Amino acid sequence: MKADFLPYHHRDRELTEREKDILRAIIQMYILSAEPIGSRFLSKYLEEHYKLSPATIRNIMSDLEDMGFIAHPHTSAGRIPTDKGYRLYVDSLMKTEHVTNQIATFVQENLQNSSREHVLRDASKILSSLSHYLGIVVLPNLSDVILQRLRLIALSSTRLLVVVELQSDIVRTVTLEANFEIDYQALDEIARLLNEKISGRPVSFLRDNFTVIIRDRLPAEVNAYLRLFIDSVETLFADYTSPDEAVHIAGTQNLLEYPEFESRDRIKGVIELIENEDLIVHILDRQDTGDNKPFVMIGSEMGSELLNDYSVIVSHYKFGDAKGSLGIIGPRRMNYPRLVPLLTHVAQTLTGR
């Protein structure tokens, strides 16, 4: 009987404890093996807790399948978890593990010894190394961070370095190419005039209102510089610390080691995922609950065919007033009980630097 034709009370009823234990066992074994789980193997696996024959387990598995928690892949006699099954497991069936002292020390030493410029890239590598999946760190979003001042430094007669100093000791540098001769001696005065108008305002406000703020309020001799700044406003006041790079991704080779991604089409999907940084940033940034608790998105829940074969665990960290995201992307059968606390620990360590 198909799930669509089951009575409402049967499809959405609360699972019995025995059904929960069997579903938990199916998911745990599938996480380890990536092979469909059969009733005979499940009977032996559970024999310390339940004396159930393979026939009895098959009946229970059939009910779980009718309710949409597991599925029959092709002609295999075994079952695999569905997105719905994983969701119930993550929300109420799994027992999270503790981060070991060895791993906690490894994370602490590597992030504390990393410079501010490299710590986020190093964090993505640490996540990748410890999870054996993709480690993702989205740089802090600067929209609400306050500008302290701009500094202007001439690199040549036509190249200008703009140092954007923000609250929380966040610094961005942007190089601009001018179509006029830069007056080295005038730069400090131009910076002073600009800072009088724009310092103390949020980045997002400056990006949207920079032209209005400085129009007709500065001497005519700085018009060429103002035009240069106006033309570059999206870069100067971008949402991320690096205007050309909003995310650090490490561990691409890790995904290729899993049987789920052995086929040519699946390998192509991995490459497309890695190259689609905008999608990754969108997924990691969109679920900020404000309480810094990690959350999990599974397969179809992410709303992109490119991510149907994956799960994402996401948490958030703070650099002063700026908040960023970090996550682990792997196959849907990833080890959630181990990885959720790992991600939480890395996020807390980044925030506490």
KEBADREN-709317 format. One line per field, with one value per atom (N, C-alpha, C): z, x, y; residue number from 1. Coordinates in steps of 0.02 Angstrom, whole numbers, plus 32768, in hexadecimal, padded with zeros to 4 digits. Layout:
! KEBADREN-709317
w: [Z;...]
u: [X;...]
v: [Y;...]
fike: [NUM;...]
//
This chain:
! KEBADREN-709317
w: [8000;8000;8000;7FD4;7FCF;8006;801A;8050;8040;8000;7FED;7FFA;7FFE;8007;804E;807A;80BF;80E4;8115;813E;815F;816A;8185;81C8;81F3;8235;8231;81FD;81F6;81DA;81AD;818F;81C0;81EC;8216;8260;826F;82B6;82D4;8315;833A;8334;8327;8323;8369;836B;83AA;83BA;83F8;840C;83E3;83D6;83AF;8367;834A;8306;8305;833A;833E;8342;836B;8372;8330;830D;82CD;8299;8297;8268;827B;82BB;82D0;82BB;82C3;82B1;8266;823E;81F5;81E1;81FE;81EC;8203;823F;8259;8230;821C;81F3;81AD;8193;814F;814E;8184;8189;8184;81A3;81A4;8163;8144;810C;80C7;80C2;8082;8059;807A;8058;8074;8049;8062;809A;80CC;8108;8103;8108;8103;8147;8147;8185;81AC;8188;81AA;81CE;81AD;81CC;8207;8200;8235;8271;8265;829B;82C6;82A7;82CD;82F1;82D1;82EE;832E;832F;8367;839A;8391;83BA;8404;8418;845F;847F;8457;8472;8460;8424;840D;83F0;8403;83E5;83AF;8375;833E;8303;82E5;82A9;826E;823A;81FD;81E1;81E6;81CC;81F1;8234;825C;824A;8243;8232;81ED;81BF;817B;817F;81A9;81B1;81CC;81FD;821A;81E7;81C2;818E;8158;814A;8119;8131;8172;818E;818A;819B;8198;8151;8122;80DC;80C7;80DC;80CB;80E7;8121;8140;8124;80F8;80D6;80F9;812B;814F;8130;810B;80E7;80A2;8076;8031;8018;7FE2;7FC1;7F84;7F84;7F48;7F13;7EDB;7EA1;7EB6;7EA7;7EB6;7EF5;7F1A;7F57;7F8B;7FB1;7FE7;8024;8027;8061;8059;808E;808F;809E;8088;8098;80B4;80DC;80F9;80C3;80CD;80A3;80C8;80A6;80C7;8105;8101;813A;8174;8163;8196;81B8;818F;81AC;81D8;81C2;81E9;822E;8232;8273;829D;827D;82A0;82BE;8296;82AE;82E4;82DC;830B;834E;834D;838C;839A;836A;8376;8384;836B;8372;83B7;83CE;840D;83FC;8405;83F1;841D;83FF;8422;8440;846A;8485;845C;8454;8434;8462;844A;8474;8487;84BC;84D2;849D;847A;8446;840D;83F7;83C1;83D9;8416;8430;8434;8448;844B;8406;83D6;8391;8375;837E;8365;8387;83C9;83EF;83D9;83D5;83C4;837E;834F;8309;82FE;831E;8313;833C;8378;83A1;8384;8364;8347;8301;82E5;82A2;82A4;8273;826F;825D;826C;825D;8212;81E9;81A1;8187;81AB;8192;81BB;81F3;8220;8201;81D7;81BA;8185;815E;812E;8154;818A;81B2;81D2;81E6;8203;81D1;8191;815E;8155;8159;8152;818E;81C9;8205;8201;81EC;81E5;81B2;817B;8147;8161;8183;819C;81CF;81FC;8232;821D;81EB;81D5;819B;8173;8134;80FF;8106;80D4;80BF;80A3;8093;80D2;80DF;8114;80F5;810C;80EF;8124;8114;8140;8115;8124;8103;812C;810C;812F;8151;8185;81A9;817B;8184;815F;8181;815B;8178;8173;815C;814F;8189;81C6;8200;8227;820E;8231;8222;8254;824E;8231;8201;81E5;8217;8225;8250;8227;81F3;81C8;8189;8157;811B;811E;8105;80FB;80B2;8095;804E;8047;801F;8015;7FCA;7FB0;7F69;7F5D;7F31;7F1F;7EE3;7EB9;7E7F;7E6B;7E32;7E1D;7E0A;7DFD;7DEA;7E11;7E43;7E6B;7EB3;7ECE;7F11;7F3D;7F77;7FA7;7FDA;7FE0;8011;804A;8086;80C1;80E6;80E9;8109;814F;8181;81C6;81E6;81FF;821C;8266;8288;82CD;82D2;830F;831D;82FD;82F0;82D3;8290;826A;8226;81F5;81CA;8199;8154;8124;80DE;80B6;8083;8057;800F;7FED;7FA8;7F7E;7F46;7F18;7EDF;7ED4;7E9F;7E6A;7E2B;7DF4;7DDF;7DE3;7DD2;7D8A;7D6A;7D26;7D28;7D61;7D6A;7D95;7D98;7DBF;7E09;7E33;7E7A;7E9B;7EC2;7EE8;7F2C;7F35;7F72;7FB0;7FAB;7FE5;7FF9;7FCA;7FD9;7FF8;7FF9;800E;8057;8083;80CA;80D4;80B1;80B7;8099;8060;8042;8070;808F;80BE;80F9;8112;814B;8139;80FE;80E9;80E1;80C3;80BB;80FF;812C;816D;8196;818D;81AF;819B;815E;8144;814F;814F;814C;8189;81B3;81EC;821D;823F;826F;8251;8211;81EF;81DC;81D9;81C6;817D;816F;812B;80F9;810B;80DC;80CD;80FF;80F5;80C6;80CE;80A2;805B;8053;8010;7FEB;8010;7FF1;7FEB;8015;8019;8010;7FFD;7FFA;7FCD;7F92;7F62;7F7F;7FA0;7FBC;7FF5;801D;8058;8043;800F;7FFE;7FC6;7FA4;7F6B;7F81;7F5E;7F68;7FAE;7FD0;8014;801A;7FE6;7FE8;7FB2;7FBD;7F8D;7F47;7F16;7ECF;7EBC;7EDD;7ECA;7EDA;7F01;7F10;7EE7;7EB6;7E8E;7E6A;7E51;7E2E;7E5C;7E99;7ECA;7EDD;7EE6;7EF7;7EC2;7E82;7E4B;7E4D;7E5C;7E62;7E9A;7ED3;7F0B;7EFB;7EDB;7EC9;7E9A;7E69;7E39;7E5A;7E95;7EB6;7EF7;7F01;7F41;7F54;7F23;7F32;7F4B;7F32;7F49;7F8C;7F94;7FD2;800E;8003;803B;802E;8019;800E;8050;804C;8088;80A9;8083;809E;809F;80C9;80D3;8094;806B;802A;7FF4;7FCC;7F9C;7F67;7F5A;7F26;7F43;7F86;7FA3;7FE4;7FE3;801E;8044;8029;8049;803F;8073;806F;806F;803E;8037;8037;8061;8063;8062;8043;8046;800B;7FD1;7F96;7F89;7F91;7F84;7FB2;7FED;801D;8001;7FE1;7FC7;7F92;7F6B;7F35;7F4F;7F8F;7FAC;7FC0;7FBE;7FD6;7F9C;7FA9;7F73;7F52;7F77;7F5A;7F1E;7F1A;7EE7;7EB7;7EAE;7E82;7E38;7E26;7DDF;7DC2;7D80;7D5E;7D6B;7D69;7D74;7DBB;7DEB;7E30;7E3A;7E1A;7E1E;7E00;7DC8;7DA9;7DD8;7DFD;7E2D;7E66;7E7D;7EB1;7E98;7E5B;7E3E;7E37;7E1F;7E17;7E5A;7E8E;7ED1;7EE9;7EE2;7EFA;7ED6;7E95;7E6E;7E7B;7E9A;7EA5;7EEB;7EF4;7F36;7F4C;7F1D;7F2F;7F50;7F35;7F52;7F98;7FA2;7FE3;8016;8003;8030;8042;8010;801C;804D;8044;8070;80B8;80BF;8102;8126;8100;811F;812D;810B;810C;814B;8174;81AD;81EF;81F6;8235;8266;8298;82C9;8301;8303;8336;8378;8381;83C1;83BB;8380;8374;8379;837B;837C;8335;832E;82EB;82D1;8291;8273;8236;8222;81EC;81B5;8177;813D;8115;8100;80E2;809B;806B;8027;800B;7FFE;7FDD;8006;8047;8071;805B;8037;8024;7FE5;7FC2;7F89;7F4B;7F45;7F09;7EF4;7EB4;7E9B;7EA3;7EA1;7EA8;7EED;7F1E;7F62;7F7A;7F4D;7F62;7F80;7F6E;7F87;7FC6;7FE0;8017;8054;808C;80C8;80DB;80FD;8114;815E;8186;81CC;81D1;81EF;81F0;8237;8246;8284;8274;82A7;829D;82CF;82BD;82E9;82E5;8313;8313;8318;82EF;82F6;830E;834F;8368;8357;8331;831E;82DD;82BC;827B;8285;8263;8269;8227;822B;81F1;81FC;81C9;81CC;81BD;81D7;81C5;81C3;819A;8192;8178;8178;815C;8129;80ED;80B8;80A7;80A8;8098;8080;8073;805F;8096;8084;80B5;80EF;80E4;811A;8145;8149;8173;81BC;81E3;822A;8254;8255;8278;82C2;82E7;832F;833E;8313;831E;8303;82CA;82A8;82C2;82DC;82F8;8332;8364;839A;8382;8350;8336;8319;82F1;82D2;8308;8339;8371;8393;839E;83C1;8398;8357;832D;832B;8327;8326;8368;839F;83E0;83E7;83CC;83D0;83A6;836A;8341;8363;8380;83A1;83DD;8400;843D;8432;83F3;83E7;83FD]
u: [802B;8000;802C;801E;8045;8032;8063;8056;801D;8016;7FE2;7F9C;7F94;7F52;7F47;7F78;7F70;7F40;7F1C;7EF3;7F1D;7F00;7F25;7F46;7F21;7F3C;7F78;7F7C;7FB3;7FF1;7FE6;801F;8041;801A;8036;8036;802A;8028;806E;8071;80B0;80CD;810C;812C;8130;812A;8135;817F;8190;81D7;81FD;81DD;81FE;820B;81DB;81E4;821C;821E;8253;8297;829C;82DC;82F2;82C3;82D3;82E7;82C3;82D6;831A;8327;8369;83A0;8393;83C5;83D2;839C;83A4;83D0;83C3;83EA;8431;843C;8481;84A9;848A;84AE;84BB;848A;8493;84C9;84CD;8502;8547;854D;858D;859C;8569;8575;8565;8537;851F;84FD;84EA;84C8;8482;8450;840C;840B;83E2;83E1;83A8;83BA;8389;836E;8337;8316;833F;8360;8387;83C3;83E5;841E;8406;83CD;83B1;839D;8383;836F;83AB;83E3;8420;843C;8437;8452;842B;83EA;83BF;83B3;83D2;83BF;83CD;83FB;8406;83CC;83A6;836F;832A;8326;82E6;82F2;82C9;82CA;8295;82A6;8276;828E;8261;8273;8279;829E;82A2;825D;822E;81EB;81C8;81CF;81B0;81CF;8211;8233;821E;8214;81FE;81BB;818E;814C;8153;817F;818A;81AA;81DA;81FA;81C8;8199;8165;813A;812A;8103;812B;816B;8196;819C;819D;81A0;815E;8126;80E5;80DE;80FC;80F9;812D;8159;8188;81CB;81DB;8219;8254;8245;8279;825E;828C;8278;829C;8280;829A;82C2;8304;8329;8329;830D;830E;82F1;8316;82FD;831D;8341;8362;8330;8342;8317;831C;8350;835B;8338;833D;831F;8355;8347;8372;8347;8364;833C;8328;82EF;82D9;82EA;82DF;82E9;82BD;8280;8253;826F;828C;82AA;82E5;8311;8349;8332;82FD;82E4;82CD;82A7;8292;82CE;82FF;833B;8360;836B;838F;8369;8327;82FF;82F3;82EE;82D9;82F7;8317;832E;8379;83A1;83E9;8400;8437;8456;849A;849F;84DC;8517;8551;858E;85AF;85E0;8606;8646;865B;869B;86D3;86FF;8734;8766;878A;87BD;87F3;8802;8836;8820;87E1;87C9;87C2;87A9;87A3;87E6;8819;885D;8876;886A;887F;885F;881E;87FB;8815;881B;8831;8877;88A5;88EA;88EF;88CC;88D1;88AF;8877;8854;8873;888B;88A9;88EC;890F;8950;894B;890F;8905;88FA;8917;890D;88C6;88B0;886C;885E;8891;8888;887D;8897;8894;8868;884D;882A;87EC;87C8;878B;879B;87CE;87E4;87FC;8821;8839;87FF;87CA;8790;876E;876A;874C;8776;87B9;87E5;87DE;87D6;87CD;878C;8756;8716;871B;873C;8744;876C;87A4;87D0;87AE;8787;8768;8727;8705;86C6;86CF;8704;8710;86DB;86BD;868E;86A6;8679;8689;8685;86B8;86B6;86AA;8677;8662;8662;8681;867C;8668;862F;861A;8633;8655;8672;863C;8650;861E;85FA;85B9;8591;8597;85AC;85BC;8585;854A;8515;8508;8507;84F5;8532;856E;85AA;85B9;85D1;85DC;8621;8621;8661;8682;86C2;86E7;870A;872D;874D;8768;8775;8799;87DF;880F;8853;8865;8886;8898;88E3;88FC;8944;8951;897C;898E;89C0;89AF;89DC;8A07;89EB;8A0F;89EB;89FE;89DE;8995;8981;893A;8919;893B;891E;8917;88DB;88CB;88B3;88D3;88BE;8890;8853;8823;8820;8832;882E;87ED;87C0;877F;8782;8783;8788;8743;872E;86EC;86F1;86B9;86B8;86CC;86DD;86F2;8735;875D;87A0;879E;876A;8765;877F;87AC;87CB;87C5;87B0;87AE;87DA;87FA;8822;8808;8803;87EA;881A;8830;885B;8832;8836;8811;8841;882C;8853;8834;885C;8844;8856;882D;883C;8856;8874;8892;88D1;88F8;8936;8925;8939;892A;8959;893C;8962;8972;89B0;89C4;89B7;89C6;89C2;897A;894B;8906;88DE;88FB;88D4;88BD;88E8;88D4;8899;889B;8865;8824;8829;87EE;87D0;87FB;87E3;87C0;87DD;87BE;8779;8773;8732;86FF;8714;86E7;86D0;8700;86F0;86C1;86C4;8695;864D;8644;8600;85E8;8616;8600;8611;8640;8652;8618;8614;85DE;859E;859E;8561;856B;8535;853A;854E;856E;8584;854A;8513;84DB;84BE;84BC;84A3;84D0;8511;8541;853C;8534;852E;84F2;84BB;847D;847A;84A0;8496;84D5;850D;854D;8549;852D;852A;8504;84CD;84A4;84C9;84EC;850F;8545;856B;85A6;8598;855F;8551;854C;856F;856D;8583;85A8;85BD;8609;862C;8675;8690;86CC;86E9;86ED;86EA;86EA;8729;8761;87A1;87A4;8775;8776;8743;8724;86F0;8708;8745;875F;8763;8779;877D;8737;8709;86C5;86A6;86B1;8697;86B5;86F4;8715;86F4;86E7;86C8;8680;865C;8616;8612;863F;8640;8653;8673;868B;8666;862B;860A;85F6;85E2;85CF;860A;8646;8682;869A;8698;86AF;8685;8644;8616;85F2;8617;85FC;85E9;85BE;85A7;85DC;8611;8642;8687;86B3;86F4;871E;8714;8736;8701;8702;86CC;86C7;86FD;86FC;86F5;86F2;86F1;86C9;868E;8663;8666;8687;8684;86C6;86DA;8714;86FA;8710;86FB;8738;8738;8770;8756;877D;876D;8747;874D;872A;8739;8778;878D;876B;8756;8736;86F6;86CD;868D;8697;86CB;86D7;86EA;86F9;870C;86CF;8693;8658;8634;8618;85F9;85BE;859D;8565;8579;85BA;85D0;8602;85FD;862D;861D;85DF;85CC;85E1;85E7;85FC;85CB;858A;8558;855D;8569;856E;85AE;85E4;8622;8616;85F3;85E2;85B9;858B;8562;858B;85BE;85EB;860F;8629;864D;861F;85E2;85B2;85A2;859C;858D;85C6;8604;863D;8642;8631;8637;85FE;85C8;858E;8591;85BF;85C8;858B;8568;852D;84F8;84EF;84BF;84D3;8513;852C;8522;8534;852B;84E1;84B5;846D;8454;846A;8454;846C;84AC;84C7;84AF;849C;8488;843D;8415;83CD;83AA;83CA;83A8;83C6;83D1;83EC;83B3;83B1;837B;8387;83C4;83D4;83EB;83E7;83FB;843D;845D;849E;849C;8461;845C;8466;8489;8491;844F;8449;840D;8423;83F7;8407;83D3;83EB;83BE;83D0;839D;83A8;838A;83B5;839E;836E;8331;82FF;82E9;82F8;82E5;8307;833F;8364;8349;831B;82FA;8324;8358;8383;8393;8387;8398;83E1;840B;8453;8465;8439;8448;841E;83F9;83CD;83F3;8431;8457;847E;8477;84A1;8478;849B;8481;84B2;8498;84C1;84B3;84E9;84E3;8500;84DB;84EE;84EE;851F;851F;8538;853B;8551;8586;85AE;85E2;85E0;8602;8603;864B;8659;8697;8681;8680;8667;861D;860E;85C8;85B5;85E5;85D7;85CB;8598;8586;8594;85B1;85BD;85A0;85A4;8589;85C0;85B8;85E5;85BD;85D6;85AF;85D7;85B7;85D2;85A0;85B8;858F;85A9;857B;858E;8552;855A;8520;84EC;84AF;8479;8484;84AE;84BB;84F6;8504;853C;852E;8563;855F;8549;8508;84ED;84FE;84FA;8508;854F;857F;85C4;85D0;85B0;85C1;859C;8560;853C;8563;8579;85A1;85E4;8603;8642;863A;8607;85FB;85ED;85C6;85B8;85F8;8625;8663;868F;8694;86BD;869F;865D;863C;8649;8644;8651;8699;86C7;870E;871D;86FF;8709;86ED;86B3;8693;86BC;86DB;8700;8746;875E;87A3;87AC]
v: [7FC4;8000;803E;806C;80A9;80D9;8104;8133;8162;8176;81A6;818B;8148;812B;8110;811F;8109;8137;811E;814A;817F;81B9;81F2;81E0;81BB;81AD;817E;8156;8127;814B;817A;819D;81CB;81ED;8221;820F;81D1;81BE;81BF;81C3;81BF;8179;8173;8131;8112;80D0;80AD;80AE;809E;809D;8069;8030;7FFD;8014;8037;8052;8087;80AF;80E1;80C0;808C;8069;8049;802C;800D;8042;8079;80AF;80CA;80D4;80EC;80BC;807C;804A;804A;804F;8051;808C;80C6;8102;80FC;80E5;80DE;80AD;8076;8044;805F;8083;809E;80D4;80FC;812E;810C;80D2;80AF;808A;806E;8040;805B;808B;80A5;806E;8037;7FFF;7FF9;7FE8;7FDD;7FA9;7FB5;7F8C;7F59;7F19;7EE3;7ECD;7EAA;7E96;7E62;7E35;7E01;7E20;7E4E;7E6F;7E99;7EBA;7EE4;7EBA;7E7E;7E52;7E3F;7E31;7E20;7E5D;7E97;7ED5;7EE7;7ED8;7EEC;7EB5;7E7B;7E41;7E4A;7E78;7E84;7EA8;7ECD;7EF5;7ED8;7EBA;7E9F;7E59;7E2A;7DE8;7DE6;7E01;7E07;7DDF;7DBC;7D95;7DC4;7DB1;7DDA;7DE9;7DB9;7DC5;7DFD;7DFE;7E34;7E77;7E77;7EB6;7ECD;7E9E;7EB1;7ED5;7EBD;7EDD;7F24;7F2B;7F6E;7F9C;7F82;7FAA;7FBE;7F91;7FA2;7FDC;7FDC;8014;8055;8051;808D;80A7;8078;808D;80AE;8090;80AD;80F4;8100;8142;8173;815B;8187;8191;8167;8170;814A;8115;80F0;80E0;80CA;80BD;807F;8064;8028;803E;803A;804F;8018;8027;7FF9;7FB5;7F80;7F3C;7F20;7F48;7F30;7F1A;7EE7;7ED0;7EFD;7F26;7F51;7F94;7FBC;7FFF;8033;8070;80A9;80E1;810D;8144;8176;8195;81CD;820F;8247;8287;828D;8273;8274;824B;8211;81E7;8209;8227;824B;8285;82A7;82E0;82CA;8293;827B;8266;8247;8231;826C;82A0;82DB;8300;8304;832B;8308;82C5;82A5;8260;8240;81FC;81F6;8223;821B;8234;8218;822C;824B;828D;82AF;829A;8299;8286;82C4;82BA;82F1;82FA;8337;8344;832C;8302;82E7;831D;8312;8342;834A;8314;8317;8345;833E;8369;83B1;83BB;83FF;8421;83FE;841B;842B;83FE;8409;8448;8450;848B;84CA;84C8;8503;8519;84EB;84FD;8519;84FB;8512;8555;8562;85A1;85D9;85CA;85FE;8616;85E9;85FA;8617;861A;8633;867E;86A2;86EA;86FA;8737;874C;8747;8754;8752;870C;86DA;8695;8667;867F;8652;8633;8658;863C;8607;8614;85E0;85A2;85AD;8574;854F;8573;8552;8523;8538;850C;84CD;84D4;849A;846B;8488;845F;8437;8458;8436;83FE;840B;83D9;839D;83AD;8379;834C;836A;8343;8321;833C;831D;82EE;82F8;82D4;82E5;831F;8338;837E;83A5;83EB;8416;843D;846E;84B3;84D6;8515;854C;8584;85BF;85FB;8618;8656;8690;86BF;86F8;8721;8747;876F;879F;87A4;87D4;8818;8849;888A;88BE;88AA;88DA;8909;88EF;8917;892F;8921;8936;8980;89A4;89EC;89FC;8A2A;8A43;8A72;8A66;8A93;8ACA;8AB5;8AE7;8AC5;8AF0;8ADC;8AFA;8AD4;8AEF;8AE6;8B18;8B18;8B17;8AE6;8ADE;8AD8;8B02;8AFF;8AC7;8A98;8A62;8A75;8AA0;8ABB;8AFB;8B17;8B56;8B4D;8B0E;8B02;8ACA;8AAF;8A79;8A8F;8A87;8A9E;8A65;8A5D;8A2A;8A4B;8A30;8A49;8A15;8A2B;8A01;8A12;89E0;89EA;89CB;89F6;89DF;89DF;89A3;899A;898A;898C;8976;892D;8918;88D2;88C2;88F6;88ED;88CA;88D5;88B9;88EC;88D6;8902;88E4;890C;88F7;8925;890B;8935;892D;8964;8964;898F;8974;899A;89B6;89F7;8A18;8A33;8A2E;8A48;8A8B;8AC0;8B03;8B15;8B3D;8B55;8B9D;8BAF;8BF1;8BE9;8C1E;8C1E;8C29;8BFA;8BFF;8C32;8C5E;8C90;8C72;8C5C;8C39;8C65;8CA5;8CD1;8CE1;8CD6;8CE8;8CAE;8C73;8C39;8C3C;8C53;8C56;8C85;8CBE;8CEE;8CD3;8CB1;8C93;8C5E;8C35;8C03;8C23;8C5B;8C7D;8C97;8CB6;8CD0;8C98;8C60;8C27;8C0C;8C03;8BE5;8C10;8C51;8C7D;8C6E;8C58;8C4B;8C03;8BD4;8B8E;8B64;8B78;8B4F;8B4A;8B10;8B05;8AEA;8ADB;8AC2;8A79;8A52;8A0B;8A03;89CC;89BD;89BD;899D;8999;89DE;8A09;8A4D;8A73;8A6C;8A8F;8A75;8A35;8A19;8A36;8A3F;8A57;8AA3;8AC7;8B10;8B38;8B18;8B3B;8B79;8B70;8BA8;8BE3;8BD6;8C0C;8C2E;8C08;8C24;8C55;8C44;8C6E;8C9F;8C9A;8CC6;8D0F;8D3A;8D82;8D98;8D6E;8D81;8D85;8D74;8D75;8DA3;8DBD;8DED;8DD1;8DFD;8DE8;8DC4;8DD4;8DB5;8D6B;8D51;8D09;8CE3;8D04;8CE4;8CA5;8CA7;8C6C;8C30;8C3C;8C06;8BED;8C1C;8C09;8BDD;8BEF;8BC8;8B81;8B7C;8B3B;8B12;8B33;8B0F;8AFB;8B29;8B1A;8ADF;8ADD;8AA6;8A63;8A67;8A2A;8A1C;8A3B;8A37;89EF;89C6;8981;8959;8969;8947;8961;89A3;89C1;89AB;89A6;8997;8955;8923;88E0;88BF;888C;886B;883F;882F;8801;8821;8806;8824;8822;87F0;87EC;87F3;8829;8833;87FE;87D9;87A6;8760;875A;8718;871A;86FD;86FE;86BC;868A;8648;8623;85FE;85D2;858A;8562;851D;84F0;84BD;848E;8447;841A;83D3;83B7;83D7;83BF;8375;8363;831E;82EC;8304;82D6;82B7;82E0;82C7;8291;8298;8268;8223;821D;81DD;81B3;81D0;81AC;818A;814E;8127;814C;8179;819E;81C8;81D9;8208;81E8;81A7;8184;818D;8194;8198;81DB;81DD;821A;8253;8243;8277;8293;8268;8280;82A9;8295;82BD;8302;8303;8344;836E;834E;8372;8390;836B;8385;83C3;83C0;83F9;8435;8429;8460;8480;8456;8470;849D;8487;84AD;84F0;84EF;852D;855E;8547;8571;858F;85BF;85DD;8605;8624;864B;861E;85E1;85B3;859F;8591;857D;85B5;85F2;862B;8633;862C;8633;85FF;85C1;858B;8597;85AA;85B2;85F1;8624;8663;8668;863E;864B;8633;8608;85EA;8601;8642;865C;8663;8637;8639;866B;8686;86B8;869B;8659;863B;8615;8618;85F9;85AD;858F;8546;852B;84F3;84D6;84BB;84B8;849A;8471;8443;8414;841B;841D;841A;83DC;83B8;8376;8374;8365;8358;838B;8374;839D;83DA;83DA;8413;8453;844D;8489;84AA;8488;84A7;84AE;8486;8488;8442;8431;83EF;83DF;8413;8409;83EE;83F8;83E4;83A8;8388;8351;8316;830D;82D4;82E5;8323;833B;834D;8350;8371;83A8;83DB;8413;841E;8421;8435;847C;84A9;84F0;850A;8534;855A;85A0;85CB;8610;8623;8653;866E;86BA;86DB;8724;873D;876F;8796;87DB;87E5;8824;882C;8861;886E;884B;882B;880C;87C1;87A7;8761;873D;8702;86D8;8693;8669;8625;85F3;85B8;8581;8541;8512;84D6;849C;8463;8425;840B;83FD;83E1;839B;836B;8327;8301;82C0;8297;8295;8285;8286;8256;8223;81F2;8207;8247;825D;824D;824C;8239;8276;8282;82BD;82BE;8286;8289;82A2;8295;82AB;82F1;8301;833F;837C;8374;83AE;83CD;83A5;83C4;83DD;83BD;83D5;841B;8425;8466;849B;8489;84B7;84CC;849D;84AC;84DB;84CF;84FA;8541;8546;8588;85AD;858B;85AB;85C0;8598;85AA;85E7;85EB;8627;8665;865E;8698;86AF;8680;8691;86A9;86AD;86C3;870B]
fike: [1;1;1;2;2;2;3;3;3;4;4;4;5;5;5;6;6;6;7;7;7;8;8;8;9;9;9;10;10;10;11;11;11;12;12;12;13;13;13;14;14;14;15;15;15;16;16;16;17;17;17;18;18;18;19;19;19;20;20;20;21;21;21;22;22;22;23;23;23;24;24;24;25;25;25;26;26;26;27;27;27;28;28;28;29;29;29;30;30;30;31;31;31;32;32;32;33;33;33;34;34;34;35;35;35;36;36;36;37;37;37;38;38;38;39;39;39;40;40;40;41;41;41;42;42;42;43;43;43;44;44;44;45;45;45;46;46;46;47;47;47;48;48;48;49;49;49;50;50;50;51;51;51;52;52;52;53;53;53;54;54;54;55;55;55;56;56;56;57;57;57;58;58;58;59;59;59;60;60;60;61;61;61;62;62;62;63;63;63;64;64;64;65;65;65;66;66;66;67;67;67;68;68;68;69;69;69;70;70;70;71;71;71;72;72;72;73;73;73;74;74;74;75;75;75;76;76;76;77;77;77;78;78;78;79;79;79;80;80;80;81;81;81;82;82;82;83;83;83;84;84;84;85;85;85;86;86;86;87;87;87;88;88;88;89;89;89;90;90;90;91;91;91;92;92;92;93;93;93;94;94;94;95;95;95;96;96;96;97;97;97;98;98;98;99;99;99;100;100;100;101;101;101;102;102;102;103;103;103;104;104;104;105;105;105;106;106;106;107;107;107;108;108;108;109;109;109;110;110;110;111;111;111;112;112;112;113;113;113;114;114;114;115;115;115;116;116;116;117;117;117;118;118;118;119;119;119;120;120;120;121;121;121;122;122;122;123;123;123;124;124;124;125;125;125;126;126;126;127;127;127;128;128;128;129;129;129;130;130;130;131;131;131;132;132;132;133;133;133;134;134;134;135;135;135;136;136;136;137;137;137;138;138;138;139;139;139;140;140;140;141;141;141;142;142;142;143;143;143;144;144;144;145;145;145;146;146;146;147;147;147;148;148;148;149;149;149;150;150;150;151;151;151;152;152;152;153;153;153;154;154;154;155;155;155;156;156;156;157;157;157;158;158;158;159;159;159;160;160;160;161;161;161;162;162;162;163;163;163;164;164;164;165;165;165;166;166;166;167;167;167;168;168;168;169;169;169;170;170;170;171;171;171;172;172;172;173;173;173;174;174;174;175;175;175;176;176;176;177;177;177;178;178;178;179;179;179;180;180;180;181;181;181;182;182;182;183;183;183;184;184;184;185;185;185;186;186;186;187;187;187;188;188;188;189;189;189;190;190;190;191;191;191;192;192;192;193;193;193;194;194;194;195;195;195;196;196;196;197;197;197;198;198;198;199;199;199;200;200;200;201;201;201;202;202;202;203;203;203;204;204;204;205;205;205;206;206;206;207;207;207;208;208;208;209;209;209;210;210;210;211;211;211;212;212;212;213;213;213;214;214;214;215;215;215;216;216;216;217;217;217;218;218;218;219;219;219;220;220;220;221;221;221;222;222;222;223;223;223;224;224;224;225;225;225;226;226;226;227;227;227;228;228;228;229;229;229;230;230;230;231;231;231;232;232;232;233;233;233;234;234;234;235;235;235;236;236;236;237;237;237;238;238;238;239;239;239;240;240;240;241;241;241;242;242;242;243;243;243;244;244;244;245;245;245;246;246;246;247;247;247;248;248;248;249;249;249;250;250;250;251;251;251;252;252;252;253;253;253;254;254;254;255;255;255;256;256;256;257;257;257;258;258;258;259;259;259;260;260;260;261;261;261;262;262;262;263;263;263;264;264;264;265;265;265;266;266;266;267;267;267;268;268;268;269;269;269;270;270;270;271;271;271;272;272;272;273;273;273;274;274;274;275;275;275;276;276;276;277;277;277;278;278;278;279;279;279;280;280;280;281;281;281;282;282;282;283;283;283;284;284;284;285;285;285;286;286;286;287;287;287;288;288;288;289;289;289;290;290;290;291;291;291;292;292;292;293;293;293;294;294;294;295;295;295;296;296;296;297;297;297;298;298;298;299;299;299;300;300;300;301;301;301;302;302;302;303;303;303;304;304;304;305;305;305;306;306;306;307;307;307;308;308;308;309;309;309;310;310;310;311;311;311;312;312;312;313;313;313;314;314;314;315;315;315;316;316;316;317;317;317;318;318;318;319;319;319;320;320;320;321;321;321;322;322;322;323;323;323;324;324;324;325;325;325;326;326;326;327;327;327;328;328;328;329;329;329;330;330;330;331;331;331;332;332;332;333;333;333;334;334;334;335;335;335;336;336;336;337;337;337;338;338;338;339;339;339;340;340;340;341;341;341;342;342;342;343;343;343;344;344;344;345;345;345;346;346;346;347;347;347;348;348;348;349;349;349;350;350;350;351;351;351;352;352;352;353;353;353]
//
